[in-house]
Amino acid sequence: MDSHSGKCLAVDLTTRRAEIRPLPQDLLRLCLGGVGLGTRLLAEWVAPGTPPLSPDNAIVFASGALAGTMAPCSSNHATVTKSPLTGFLSTSVSSGHWSLSLKRAGYDALIVTGAAESPDYVFVDDEIVHFNAAGHLWGMTTQRTSEEIRRHHGDDRVRVAAIGPGGERQVSYACIDDGYPLSHRGGAGAVMGSKKLKAIAIRGTQAMAVHDLHRLEKASLALNARARTAPVAKNRQSTALDCLLAVNKQGALPTRNFRESCFKGTAKLAGKDDSGYRVVKVSACPSCPIACRGLLQAADGPYAWAATTLDYQTLAALGPQCGIDNMPAILKAAELCQQYGLDTVSTGGCIAWAMESFERGLLAGEDAGGIDLSFGNADALIEMVKQIGERKGIGHLLAEGTRRASAKLGRGSEQWAMHSKGLEISGCDPRGSEDQALPLAVGLGAESDDCWLCLDSTTDRRSNPGSRNKAREDQATLFDSLLLCRQSEDCFHDFLSEAADLYAAATGVGLSPTELERTGERITTLKKSFNIREGWKRSDDCLPPRLLEVAASARKGKAGELAEAKLKAMLDDYYEARGWTAEGLVPHQKLRELGLDGPPAMGKGK
């Protein structure tokens, strides 16, 4: 099977051994790669009920058929593990040179199990694996860790995925930094920290082979050309602030811990000339013609020189959610999140919960460490990020996530803990955009894009909410398993046909558009099945009480409200559209239809 190596590298930190194992072609065809392959491998390597921070939990890094080829927007990999934040599946997709190094080292997947006795980092040098002591790296930020490892090996081709102090201290929503803006949600960094694994460095030097180079070149050139056309160019130029303004206008911008759905401070944030920041440069991931990453830098004031790439979700979480209209402070908070290795969305959500608890008198005096946690206090935002990353003061409580933090604090604070299954809700209030209610409630994994933005007009509004969500979810799953960036969606005229063509050109395996669509459903069902075995029940597909019981303020005097009965009807439609039971369970017949009822394609073994 061209493009795929058919090999998986299994690393056991307990024994400090590594083994190359075969990946059957049937498994690769069944799950494609990325999130699909990673989920299947995790299900086979991790026993049901395994605690997320146990040495028996695994982290799977999965590549795809198109990574390392000329296919645009394909330099990605998926990270899959059992989330310490939710107890369910955690999947995320990241892009960059580390993704390419994994593929060029000759692996379709890398599975990490066990736990080291003392801090280690793993260096994968093509087929040779080194286990190196990392005590001298422990406590370093993610960026400095990467720099030190590259300096030690004396080769810029060495690419590093590292955790920061947040992961070391097992903050439940800690991230892995692979050199690009943090996109991992669900706590994969905490899992690495529990294994005392500081970093995974890879040097991949092997050449890539594809089945039909001419066919792949033709398809790739067409997509690259479309990336320069007006619709895609417009999206490329769209910034996080443009999204913020649009969602705010729609009355769906989470503000002050979802107490409101409009933020007056958006006008101040959008005033580039007098908001104290500048755009330093715009960059692109390898193989990407879209270039959607803008590096912003604070220009003056107490946070001068703070710089980071700011996406919409980060801006919404650290800004309006916490009542902050100070852009330099938001940039500083986001920069600190990257240094500590923290998911910005969960960080902002936890701080917003703490701010509301403070204003209600539940976190006062010594409980708040003498900090004024009022909404809008930029200095408090910065201090809270530091305390979370270091697990000091109130940061020790917030490091557990809003679900566990509110359970410990009690006194009704659970009512304003804004999470679904333990994962903090990202930047769209479903009371202002009902199309977001179902994906937020269902949330099969801890994806970075767990909220399809409110302005999505690509779905057929004539279909019922369940069918619409199924279609969007399965297509997003295909993007994350083929490992094509979702930002490239507008480059496709007919996604299923063109994606099938790219896949066939790379691998030599022909999948019809219908078969590819079925594969998306298969992988989504596989993710669901993992959560069911971990104890999922219908009551877990829910939203916080505030979103179902309290109307949100909106512009022009309109009120956004989402009734519990309406969400129940949406869930009924969704389960029916998927062919699941009324309780949301997957019947054996459905598993058989999707080819998921057979024996594991690759057992863990010894």
C-alpha positions in Angstrom: 0.0 0.0 0.0 1.9 3.0 -1.3 2.4 6.1 0.8 1.8 4.1 4.0 4.8 2.4 5.6 2.6 -0.2 7.2 4.7 0.1 10.3 3.9 1.2 13.9 6.6 2.1 16.5 5.6 0.9 20.0 7.5 2.6 22.8 7.4 1.2 26.4 8.8 3.7 28.9 8.7 1.3 31.8 11.1 -1.2 30.1 12.7 1.5 27.9 12.2 -0.7 24.9 10.9 0.0 21.4 9.6 -2.3 18.8 8.5 -1.9 15.2 5.2 -3.7 14.5 3.3 -4.2 11.3 0.1 -2.4 10.5 -2.2 -4.6 8.3 -3.4 -3.0 5.1 -7.0 -3.9 6.1 -6.7 -1.8 9.2 -5.3 1.2 7.3 -8.1 1.0 4.7 -10.7 0.6 7.4 -9.6 3.6 9.4 -7.5 5.6 6.9 -5.1 7.1 9.4 -5.0 10.1 11.8 -7.9 10.1 14.2 -9.4 6.9 12.8 -6.2 4.9 13.1 -5.3 6.4 16.4 -8.7 5.6 17.9 -8.6 2.0 16.7 -5.1 1.5 18.1 -6.0 3.1 21.5 -9.0 0.8 21.8 -6.8 -2.2 21.3 -3.9 -1.1 23.5 -5.8 0.3 26.5 -8.1 -1.9 28.6 -11.6 -0.6 29.5 -11.6 1.4 32.7 -7.9 2.3 32.6 -7.3 5.5 34.6 -6.1 8.2 32.2 -3.0 9.0 34.3 -2.1 5.3 34.8 1.0 3.9 33.1 -1.4 1.6 31.3 -3.0 4.4 29.4 -1.4 5.1 26.0 -0.8 8.0 23.7 -1.1 7.4 20.0 0.4 9.7 17.5 -1.0 8.8 14.0 0.1 10.0 10.6 -1.9 9.8 7.3 -1.5 8.7 3.8 -1.0 12.2 2.4 1.5 13.5 5.0 4.9 14.2 3.3 3.4 14.2 -0.2 2.7 17.3 -2.4 -1.0 17.2 -1.4 -1.8 20.7 0.1 -2.6 21.2 3.7 -1.6 17.6 4.6 1.4 18.1 7.0 -0.6 16.9 10.0 -0.8 14.2 12.6 -3.4 13.2 15.2 -2.9 12.7 18.9 -5.3 10.2 20.6 -5.4 9.2 24.2 -7.9 8.8 27.1 -8.5 12.2 28.6 -7.7 13.0 32.2 -10.2 15.9 31.9 -13.2 13.8 30.7 -12.4 10.2 31.2 -13.4 9.6 27.6 -11.6 9.7 24.2 -9.4 12.7 23.4 -8.5 13.4 19.8 -6.8 16.4 18.3 -5.0 17.3 15.1 -1.8 19.3 14.9 0.4 20.4 11.9 4.0 21.2 11.2 7.4 19.7 10.8 7.1 17.2 13.6 4.2 15.6 11.7 6.4 15.3 8.6 9.3 13.9 10.6 7.1 11.1 12.0 6.1 10.0 8.5 9.6 10.4 7.1 11.0 8.3 10.0 9.0 5.5 8.4 6.0 5.2 10.8 2.2 5.4 10.3 1.8 5.5 14.1 3.8 5.9 17.3 2.3 4.3 20.5 3.7 5.3 23.9 2.9 3.2 27.0 4.2 2.7 30.5 6.0 5.3 32.6 9.6 6.2 33.2 11.1 6.1 36.7 12.6 9.5 36.2 12.1 12.2 33.5 13.0 10.9 30.1 12.8 12.0 26.5 12.6 9.7 23.5 14.7 10.4 20.4 13.5 8.5 17.3 16.3 8.6 14.7 14.6 6.8 11.8 14.7 3.1 12.9 16.9 3.7 16.0 15.2 4.8 19.2 17.1 6.3 22.1 15.9 6.8 25.7 17.6 9.9 27.2 17.5 11.3 30.7 15.6 14.6 30.8 16.1 15.7 34.4 17.9 18.8 33.2 15.0 19.6 31.0 12.3 19.2 33.7 10.8 22.6 34.6 11.7 24.2 31.2 9.1 25.8 29.0 8.1 24.0 25.8 10.1 26.2 23.5 13.3 26.1 25.6 13.0 22.3 25.8 12.9 22.1 22.0 15.8 24.4 21.6 17.9 22.5 24.1 17.2 19.1 22.5 18.1 20.4 19.0 21.2 22.0 20.3 22.2 18.7 22.0 21.8 16.8 18.7 23.3 19.5 16.6 20.8 19.1 13.8 17.9 21.4 12.9 16.2 18.5 11.2 15.4 17.1 14.7 11.8 18.1 15.5 10.5 18.1 19.0 7.0 17.6 20.6 7.4 18.6 24.3 5.3 19.4 27.4 5.9 22.4 29.7 5.6 22.8 33.4 1.8 22.4 33.2 2.1 18.9 31.7 4.8 18.0 34.3 2.4 19.0 37.1 -0.4 17.1 35.3 -2.8 20.0 34.8 -5.8 18.2 33.5 -5.9 20.2 30.3 -2.1 20.4 29.6 -1.0 20.3 26.0 1.8 19.0 23.8 3.7 21.7 22.0 5.1 20.5 18.6 6.3 23.9 17.5 3.0 25.3 16.3 0.2 27.0 18.2 -1.3 24.7 20.8 -4.3 22.9 19.4 -4.5 19.9 21.6 -7.5 19.7 23.9 -8.4 17.1 26.5 -5.1 16.8 28.5 -2.7 14.8 26.3 0.1 16.8 27.9 -0.9 15.7 31.4 -0.8 12.0 30.2 2.8 12.6 29.0 3.6 14.2 32.3 2.2 11.2 34.2 4.6 9.1 32.2 7.5 11.4 33.0 8.0 11.9 29.3 9.3 15.4 28.7 9.5 15.2 24.9 9.5 13.1 21.8 12.2 14.2 19.3 12.2 12.8 15.8 14.7 12.9 12.9 13.1 11.4 9.8 15.2 11.2 6.7 13.4 8.6 4.5 11.9 9.4 1.1 8.2 9.2 0.5 6.7 7.0 -2.3 3.3 7.5 -3.8 1.3 5.3 -6.2 0.6 7.7 -9.0 2.8 10.8 -8.9 1.3 12.4 -12.0 -2.3 12.0 -10.8 -1.4 13.3 -7.3 0.4 16.3 -8.9 -2.6 17.1 -11.1 -5.1 17.0 -8.1 -2.7 19.0 -5.9 -2.2 21.7 -8.4 -5.9 22.2 -8.8 -6.4 22.6 -5.1 -3.4 25.0 -4.8 -4.9 27.1 -7.6 -8.3 27.3 -5.8 -6.5 28.3 -2.6 -5.7 31.6 -4.4 -9.2 32.2 -5.6 -11.5 34.9 -4.0 -13.5 32.8 -1.5 -10.5 31.0 0.0 -8.4 34.1 -0.1 -11.1 36.0 1.8 -11.2 33.3 4.5 -7.4 33.4 4.6 -7.4 37.1 5.3 -10.1 36.7 7.9 -8.7 37.1 11.4 -9.7 35.9 14.8 -11.0 39.4 15.3 -13.2 39.2 12.2 -14.7 36.0 13.6 -15.1 37.6 17.1 -17.0 40.5 15.6 -19.3 38.3 13.5 -20.2 35.9 16.3 -20.8 38.9 18.6 -23.1 40.4 16.0 -25.0 37.2 15.9 -25.5 37.3 19.7 -23.6 34.1 20.3 -20.3 35.3 21.8 -19.8 33.7 25.3 -19.2 36.6 27.7 -18.4 36.6 31.4 -18.7 32.9 31.8 -21.7 32.6 29.5 -23.8 35.1 31.6 -24.1 37.1 28.5 -23.8 36.5 24.7 -22.5 39.9 23.6 -19.4 41.7 24.6 -19.1 45.5 24.3 -15.4 45.3 24.4 -15.2 43.7 20.9 -15.0 47.2 19.4 -12.0 48.0 21.5 -10.3 44.7 20.7 -10.9 45.3 16.9 -9.4 48.8 16.9 -6.0 47.8 15.7 -4.5 51.3 15.6 -5.2 52.0 19.2 -5.4 48.5 20.8 -1.7 48.2 21.5 -0.7 45.4 19.2 0.6 44.7 15.7 0.7 41.9 13.2 4.3 40.8 12.9 4.0 38.2 10.2 1.7 35.7 8.5 3.0 32.2 8.1 1.9 28.8 6.8 2.3 25.2 7.8 4.4 23.0 5.5 2.6 22.2 2.2 0.0 24.8 2.9 -1.0 27.5 0.3 -3.5 29.2 2.6 -1.2 30.8 5.3 -3.8 31.5 8.0 -1.4 31.9 10.9 -0.8 35.5 12.0 1.8 36.3 14.7 0.5 39.2 16.8 2.7 41.2 19.2 1.9 43.6 22.0 3.4 46.9 21.1 3.6 48.8 24.4 2.5 48.8 28.0 3.2 46.3 30.8 2.8 43.3 28.4 5.0 44.8 25.6 6.7 42.2 23.3 4.3 39.4 24.3 3.7 37.6 21.0 1.7 34.6 19.9 -0.5 33.3 17.1 -4.1 34.0 18.1 -7.0 31.9 16.9 -10.6 32.7 17.5 -11.2 30.1 20.2 -8.2 31.4 22.2 -9.3 35.0 21.8 -12.8 34.2 22.9 -11.8 32.2 25.9 -9.1 34.6 27.3 -11.0 37.7 26.2 -14.8 38.1 26.4 -15.2 34.9 28.5 -13.2 36.6 31.3 -14.5 40.1 30.4 -11.1 41.2 29.2 -10.9 43.9 26.4 -7.2 44.4 26.7 -5.5 42.8 23.7 -1.9 43.0 25.0 -3.1 41.2 28.2 -4.8 38.5 26.1 -1.6 38.1 24.0 0.4 37.7 27.2 -2.0 35.2 28.7 -1.9 33.1 25.4 1.9 33.3 25.3 2.1 32.0 28.9 -0.3 29.2 28.0 2.1 28.1 25.3 5.1 28.3 27.6 3.4 26.3 30.3 1.8 24.0 27.8 -1.9 24.7 28.6 -5.0 24.5 26.4 -6.1 28.1 26.1 -9.8 27.3 25.9 -10.0 25.3 29.1 -7.7 27.8 30.8 -10.0 30.7 29.9 -13.1 28.7 30.9 -11.6 27.8 34.3 -10.6 31.4 35.0 -14.0 32.6 34.0 -15.6 30.2 36.5 -13.3 31.4 39.2 -14.1 35.0 38.4 -17.9 34.4 38.8 -17.3 32.4 42.0 -15.3 35.3 43.3 -18.0 37.9 42.4 -20.6 35.6 44.1 -18.5 35.6 47.3 -17.4 31.9 47.1 -13.7 32.6 46.5 -12.9 35.5 48.7 -10.0 36.6 50.9 -7.5 33.8 51.4 -9.4 31.5 49.0 -8.4 33.8 46.1 -4.9 34.4 47.5 -5.7 38.1 47.9 -6.3 38.5 44.2 -9.1 40.6 42.8 -10.7 38.1 40.5 -13.3 40.5 39.1 -14.3 40.1 35.5 -12.2 42.4 33.3 -9.1 42.4 35.6 -6.3 41.8 33.1 -3.6 41.4 35.8 -5.7 38.7 37.5 -6.0 36.9 34.2 -2.2 36.8 33.8 -1.6 35.8 37.4 -4.2 32.9 37.2 -2.4 31.5 34.1 0.8 31.4 36.1 -0.8 29.8 39.1 -2.5 27.2 37.0 0.7 26.3 35.2 2.6 26.1 38.5 -0.3 24.6 40.5 0.1 27.2 43.1 -2.6 28.9 45.2 -6.0 28.8 43.6 -4.3 27.5 40.4 -4.1 24.1 42.1 -7.9 23.9 42.2 -8.4 25.3 38.7 -5.8 22.9 37.3 -8.5 20.2 37.8 -10.9 21.7 35.3 -14.3 23.3 36.0 -16.1 20.0 36.6 -13.9 18.8 39.4 -13.1 22.3 40.7 -16.8 23.1 41.1 -17.5 19.7 42.8 -14.7 20.5 45.4 -15.9 24.1 45.9 -19.6 23.2 46.0 -22.1 25.7 47.3 -23.9 25.8 43.9 -20.8 26.6 41.9 -21.6 23.6 39.7 -24.4 25.7 38.1 -21.9 27.9 36.4 -19.3 25.4 35.6 -19.5 25.6 31.8 -18.4 22.2 30.5 -19.7 19.2 28.6 -18.4 15.9 29.9 -15.8 17.8 31.8 -14.4 19.6 28.7 -14.8 23.4 28.9 -17.1 24.7 26.2 -15.5 26.7 23.4 -16.3 30.0 21.8 -20.0 29.8 20.7 -23.1 30.3 22.8 -25.7 27.8 21.5 -28.5 30.1 22.9 -27.5 32.5 20.1 -26.9 29.8 17.5 -29.0 26.6 18.1 -27.0 24.7 15.4 -24.2 24.6 17.9 -26.2 23.0 20.7 -26.1 19.4 19.4 -22.3 19.2 18.5 -21.5 20.8 21.9 -23.7 18.3 23.7 -22.6 15.2 21.8 -18.8 16.0 21.6 -17.5 12.6 20.8 -13.9 13.5 21.4 -12.0 16.4 22.9 -11.3 17.9 19.4 -9.8 21.3 19.0 -12.7 22.2 16.7 -15.4 20.9 19.0 -17.5 23.9 18.0 -18.4 24.4 14.4 -18.6 28.2 14.2 -22.0 29.8 14.0 -21.5 31.2 10.6 -21.3 27.9 8.8 -23.7 28.0 5.8 -22.5 24.9 4.1 -25.2 22.5 5.5 -28.7 22.0 4.2 -31.0 23.8 6.6 -34.0 21.8 5.2 -32.7 18.6 6.9 -33.4 18.0 10.6 -30.7 18.9 13.2 -29.8 15.3 13.7 -29.0 14.7 10.0 -27.2 18.0 9.7 -25.0 17.2 12.7 -24.3 13.7 11.4 -23.2 15.0 8.0 -20.9 17.7 9.5 -19.5 15.3 12.1 -18.6 12.6 9.6 -17.0 15.1 7.2 -14.9 16.6 10.0 -13.9 13.1 10.9 -12.8 12.4 7.4 -10.7 15.6 7.4 -9.1 14.5 10.7 -8.4 10.9 9.5 -7.1 11.8 6.0 -5.3 14.6 7.9 -6.3 17.4 5.7 -6.6 20.7 7.4 -10.2 21.9 7.9 -9.1 25.3 6.7 -8.8 23.9 3.2 -12.5 22.9 3.0 -13.3 25.8 0.6 -10.6 24.5 -1.8 -12.8 21.5 -2.6 -15.6 21.6 -5.1 -16.7 18.1 -4.3 -14.9 17.0 -1.2 -15.7 13.3 -1.3 -14.8 12.8 -4.9 -11.6 14.9 -4.8 -10.5 13.4 -1.4 -11.0 9.9 -2.8 -8.9 10.9 -5.8 -6.0 12.2 -3.6 -6.1 9.0 -1.5 -6.1 6.7 -4.5 -3.2 8.6 -6.1 -1.2 8.4 -3.0 -2.0 4.8 -1.9 -3.2 3.0 -5.0 -6.4 2.1 -3.1 -9.6 3.1 -4.8 -12.4 4.3 -2.6 -15.6 5.6 -4.2 -17.1 8.8 -2.7 -19.8 6.6 -1.2 -17.2 4.3 0.4 -15.3 7.3 1.7 -18.5 8.8 3.2 -19.2 5.4 4.9 -15.7 5.4 6.3 -16.4 8.8 8.0 -19.4 7.2 9.6 -17.4 4.2 10.6 -14.7 6.2 12.4 -17.3 8.4 14.1 -19.0 5.2 15.4 -15.6 3.8 16.4 -15.1 6.9 18.6 -18.5 6.6 20.1 -18.0 2.9 20.8 -14.8 3.7 22.8 -16.7 6.2 25.0 -19.5 3.7 25.5 -17.1 1.1 26.8 -15.7 3.7 29.2 -19.1 4.2 30.7 -20.8 6.8 28.5 -24.6 7.1 29.0 -27.2 9.3 27.3 -27.3 11.7 30.3 -23.7 12.6 29.4 -24.8 14.2 26.1 -25.9 17.4 27.9 -25.2 21.1 28.3 -24.6 23.1 31.5 -27.8 24.1 33.3 -27.1 27.8 32.6 -27.5 27.2 28.8 -30.8 25.3 29.3 -32.5 27.3 32.0 -31.3 30.9 31.6 -31.9 33.2 28.6 -28.8 35.0 27.3 -28.8 38.7 26.7 -28.4 39.6 23.0 -28.5 42.7 20.9 -31.6 44.7 20.1 -33.4 43.4 23.2 -33.7 39.9 21.9 -33.2 37.0 24.2 -31.5 33.7 23.3 -32.9 30.7 25.0 -32.4 27.0 24.6 -35.0 24.7 26.2 -34.1 21.3 27.6 -37.0 19.8 25.7 -35.6 21.2 22.4 -32.2 19.7 23.1 -33.8 16.3 23.9 -35.6 16.4 20.5 -32.3 17.2 18.8 -30.6 14.2 20.4 -33.5 11.9 19.5 -33.2 13.0 15.8 -29.4 12.6 16.0 -29.5 9.1 17.4 -32.1 8.1 14.9 -30.1 9.5 12.0 -27.1 7.5 13.1 -29.1 4.3 13.5 -28.4 4.1 17.2 -30.8 3.2 20.0 -33.0 5.8 21.8 -30.4 5.7 24.6 -27.6 6.5 22.1 -26.0 3.1 22.2 -24.7 1.5 19.0 -26.6 -1.7 18.0 -24.5 -4.7 17.0 -26.2 -4.7 13.6 -24.8 -1.2 13.0 -21.3 -2.3 14.0 -21.6 -5.2 11.6 -22.7 -2.9 8.8 -19.7 -0.7 9.3 -17.2 -3.6 9.6 -16.5 -2.9 13.3 -17.6 -6.3 14.7 -14.6 -8.4 13.8 -11.5 -9.2 15.8 -8.8 -6.5 16.4 -6.7 -6.0 13.3 -3.6 -5.5 15.5 -3.4 -6.8 19.0 -1.2 -5.3 21.7 0.6 -8.6 22.4 3.9 -8.8 24.3 
